Amino acid sequence: MKQTHLHFNMQIGRKKPVSVNNTETACPFCDRNSLTDVLEQRGSMIWLMNKFPVLEDTHQTVLIETDECQGDWSVYSKEHVRALLAFGVEKWLEMEQSKSYRSVLFFKNHGPYSGGSIRHPHMQIVGLNDFDYLDQVKDSDFIGMTIDQEAGVECNLSTHPRAGFFEYNVILSDFDRLPKMADYLQILAHWILTHVNPRHQSYNFFFYHWGEKLIAKVVPRFVTSPLYVGYSIPQVANNLEDMVAQLQRRYF
């Protein structure tokens, strides 16, 4: 029987530190001398085992993005976002190619509405032993109105969002253009935090290895729509053309 749900270990979950909106909680990623199970370090970036593996039947790792606790994709140097994405994608694909997992997730939480608990910027790479995330994915998830494109890479605003209302896709068909993908992700993070979601300051990156392409979906996070929670009905905004035009004017 195909697995349809992941099991969350509540006992481990209760032990996780929470620093998203709590400046009094000591940040575990800032105390670098106390980090354990480090897998690899490149400059200020550290890939290590997740100390609180709440998802059962998985292999959970964390990629600490920087030694700056208040950092974020929207404010990093261009050189850093490119190095960070290259590091993350390399380790994600290595875990895929190991054939040790049925599929491997690569994602980022930022902000109190994103599902994350630690403010210090980080990404996660999670091997799923018995769950194939691609079973939940379809081509239409990445169709959208073009914001900008160059050879081998495209940035668009989804016309068929998975959950709604605004979802941005960065589609990479030429792996040599990975630096440009990082540039697009930085623009979208800045756009969301500055113009789309300045109040809640929350977004997610979700990465997909879809056919011969690498795709990143960038999602501003608000309170989840009740139509999606209760009925799995996604909604799409009626002003997509205006959003694309605004984004193009500000960044392109």
C-alpha positions in Angstrom: 0.0 0.0 0.0 1.4 3.4 -1.1 2.2 5.7 1.8 -0.1 8.8 1.8 1.0 10.5 5.1 4.2 11.2 7.0 4.2 10.6 10.7 5.2 13.5 13.0 6.9 12.5 16.2 5.2 14.8 18.8 7.6 13.8 21.6 10.6 15.2 19.6 8.6 18.1 18.3 7.9 19.4 21.9 11.7 19.6 22.5 12.4 21.8 19.5 13.6 25.3 20.3 11.5 28.1 18.8 13.1 31.4 17.9 11.0 32.7 15.0 9.2 35.3 17.1 11.1 34.9 20.3 14.3 36.8 20.7 14.8 35.5 24.3 15.4 31.9 23.0 19.1 31.2 22.4 19.7 30.4 18.7 21.1 26.9 18.3 22.6 27.8 14.9 24.6 30.8 16.3 26.5 28.6 18.8 28.6 27.0 16.2 31.0 25.3 18.6 28.1 23.3 20.0 26.9 22.0 16.6 27.0 18.2 16.2 26.9 15.7 13.3 28.3 18.2 10.8 28.4 16.7 7.4 30.2 19.5 5.5 31.1 23.1 5.9 31.8 25.7 3.2 32.7 29.1 4.6 29.7 30.3 6.7 27.4 27.5 5.3 27.1 24.3 7.3 25.3 21.1 6.3 24.5 18.9 9.3 22.0 16.3 10.6 18.8 17.7 12.0 19.0 17.5 15.8 15.2 17.2 16.1 14.1 14.6 13.4 10.4 14.9 13.9 9.5 13.1 10.7 9.5 9.3 11.1 11.1 7.1 8.4 13.1 9.9 7.0 16.7 11.2 7.0 16.6 14.9 8.0 19.4 17.3 7.4 19.7 21.1 7.7 21.7 23.6 5.7 22.6 26.6 7.8 22.8 29.4 5.2 25.1 31.9 7.0 26.5 32.9 10.4 24.3 36.0 10.3 21.2 35.2 12.4 19.1 38.0 10.9 20.2 37.3 7.4 18.0 36.2 4.5 18.0 35.5 0.8 16.6 39.0 0.2 19.7 40.7 1.6 22.6 38.3 0.8 25.3 39.3 -1.7 24.8 37.9 -5.2 27.9 35.8 -4.7 26.5 34.2 -1.5 23.0 33.3 -2.9 24.8 31.6 -5.9 27.1 29.7 -3.7 24.3 28.7 -1.3 22.0 27.4 -4.0 24.9 25.5 -5.6 25.7 23.9 -2.3 22.1 23.0 -1.5 21.4 21.6 -5.0 24.6 19.5 -4.9 23.7 17.8 -1.6 20.0 17.4 -2.6 21.0 15.6 -5.9 23.7 13.6 -4.1 21.0 12.2 -1.7 18.7 11.5 -4.7 21.5 9.7 -6.6 22.4 7.6 -3.6 19.2 5.6 -4.2 18.8 5.3 -0.4 15.5 7.1 -0.4 12.3 6.9 -2.4 12.5 10.7 -2.9 14.3 13.7 -1.4 12.7 17.0 -0.3 14.6 20.3 -0.5 12.9 23.4 0.9 13.2 26.5 3.0 10.9 28.1 5.6 11.2 31.8 6.4 9.0 33.6 9.0 6.3 32.7 11.5 3.7 31.7 8.9 6.1 29.4 7.0 6.0 26.4 9.3 9.5 27.0 10.6 10.6 27.3 14.2 14.1 28.7 14.0 14.7 32.3 12.8 18.3 31.7 11.8 18.2 31.3 8.0 18.4 27.6 7.0 17.1 25.2 4.4 16.3 21.5 4.8 17.1 18.4 2.8 15.1 15.4 3.8 15.3 11.9 2.4 11.9 10.1 2.5 12.2 6.3 2.9 8.8 5.3 1.7 7.1 8.4 0.2 7.5 9.8 -3.3 6.7 13.5 -3.3 6.4 13.5 -7.1 3.2 11.6 -6.8 1.7 14.9 -5.5 3.1 17.0 -8.4 1.7 17.7 -12.0 2.9 19.8 -14.9 0.2 22.4 -14.4 1.7 23.3 -11.0 4.5 25.2 -12.9 2.5 26.9 -15.7 2.4 30.6 -15.4 2.7 34.1 -16.8 6.2 34.9 -17.7 7.9 37.5 -15.6 11.4 37.1 -17.1 13.3 34.5 -18.9 16.7 33.8 -20.4 18.1 30.8 -22.2 17.7 27.8 -19.9 15.8 29.5 -17.1 12.4 31.1 -16.6 10.6 33.0 -13.8 6.8 33.0 -13.9 3.7 33.7 -11.8 1.6 30.5 -11.5 -1.8 30.5 -13.2 -2.6 27.1 -11.5 -1.2 27.5 -8.0 -1.1 24.4 -5.8 -2.6 26.2 -2.8 -3.0 29.9 -3.9 -3.1 32.8 -4.2 0.3 33.8 -5.6 3.0 31.3 -6.4 6.1 32.0 -8.3 8.1 29.4 -10.3 11.7 29.4 -11.3 12.2 26.7 -13.9 15.7 25.6 -14.8 16.2 23.5 -17.9 20.0 24.2 -18.3 21.9 23.3 -15.1 24.7 25.7 -16.2 22.2 28.5 -15.5 21.9 27.7 -11.8 23.5 31.1 -10.9 20.6 32.9 -12.7 18.1 30.7 -10.8 19.7 32.0 -7.6 19.3 35.5 -8.8 15.6 35.0 -9.5 15.1 33.5 -6.1 16.7 36.5 -4.4 14.5 38.9 -6.4 11.4 37.0 -5.4 12.3 36.8 -1.8 12.9 40.6 -1.7 9.6 41.2 -3.7 7.6 39.1 -1.2 9.1 40.5 2.0 9.0 44.1 0.7 5.8 44.3 -1.4 3.6 41.2 -1.2 3.9 40.2 2.5 5.6 43.0 4.5 3.3 42.4 7.5 3.8 38.7 8.0 7.3 38.4 6.6 6.9 34.8 5.6 7.6 32.7 2.6 8.7 29.2 1.5 11.0 27.8 -1.2 10.0 24.4 -2.5 12.3 22.6 -4.9 11.3 19.8 -7.4 13.3 17.6 -9.6 10.7 17.3 -12.3 11.7 15.3 -15.4 14.9 16.9 -16.8 14.2 20.2 -15.0 14.9 21.7 -11.5 12.1 23.9 -10.4 11.7 26.2 -7.4 8.3 27.3 -6.2 8.3 30.5 -4.1 5.2 31.0 -2.0 4.3 34.0 0.2 2.8 32.6 3.4 -0.3 34.0 5.1 -3.0 32.2 7.1 -4.0 29.3 5.0 -7.3 29.6 3.1 -10.1 27.6 4.7 -11.2 26.4 1.3 -7.8 24.8 0.8 -7.7 23.3 4.4 -11.2 21.9 4.3 -11.7 21.0 0.6 -8.3 21.2 -1.1 -9.6 23.9 -3.4 -6.8 26.2 -4.5 -7.6 29.8 -5.4 -5.9 32.1 -7.9 -6.0 35.9 -7.7 -7.7 37.9 -10.4 -4.9 40.5 -10.7 -2.0 38.3 -11.9 -1.2 40.6 -14.9 -0.9 43.6 -12.6 1.4 41.7 -10.2 3.7 40.6 -13.1 3.8 44.2 -14.4 4.7 45.6 -11.0 7.5 43.0 -10.5 8.9 43.7 -14.0 8.9 47.5 -13.4 10.8 47.1 -10.1 13.4 44.4 -10.9 13.7 44.1 -14.7 
